[in-house]
């Protein structure tokens, strides 16, 4: 897909993330390995030039190569590898906001976010649990949805960062239907699935085994599946989660909607630990990120693997292309 009568947006922006973590390093390594561009789009590094220059030294990339790719987003950063400082919080969040505004202004096609350190941001007064909620606020989005994709598998957790004791009240028929429809729409628009197929997991062992091991499947999930099918969607479930991720089963769907965090993330991290991508669905902008954290324990050592960042950049470019940006 391409723009009709509009010029292709020239940039994909990569934010620096937590400057004391591996984000800047994997961003520079990815930029270098991709030659500073994906197809017709140049890759820009959004954040602190000082941080990116230090990352290039650590990564073994000549600083001069990345100089023109860096866009200063404001605020001085004083970073020490492995030791995040709340004084850098504004610089971290400002880089994200800068990238979002560049998309909204029509300058950039997508943003790829390097990992942030949530605890340090919270200590500095950041009012959001993480990237997803911040991006939702910036774009005035009611229900962003997190998808992890890699190795031929796409998974979506219905509930995300909650203790298991609190997920039961969040699993409702309405939430299941709404989330499923956001996923189905994204599969068609962003991933090229003309007739998307969605598998929905049960919550309990053996998908409740006809109510013997819990009633969430019969009382909540099955009615949601029936409602989705009545709307013409190709949806299966509730399925027993212990048997829906083997190779043969995965051929039967384009994405799996799971009930809680680990039910979704264990299979994707088992299959694609180094290359999985986090995609935020339901936003008016294209946003991806590598599926890993700040890895403070190896920051500054040149050991960080950029594979997930490279995959995130490529996926952002593919989605932008399908959206005609």
Beta strands, then each sheet from edge to edge (+ up, - down):
strand 1: 11-15
strand 2: 37-38
strand 3: 41-47
strand 4: 70-72
strand 5: 108-113
strand 6: 145-150
strand 7: 153-157
strand 8: 197-201
strand 9: 234-239
strand 10: 255-258
strand 11: 277-281
strand 12: 287-290
sheet 1: 2+ 3- 1- 5- 12- 11+ 6- 7+ 10+ 8+ 9+
sheet 2: 2+ 3- 4-
end
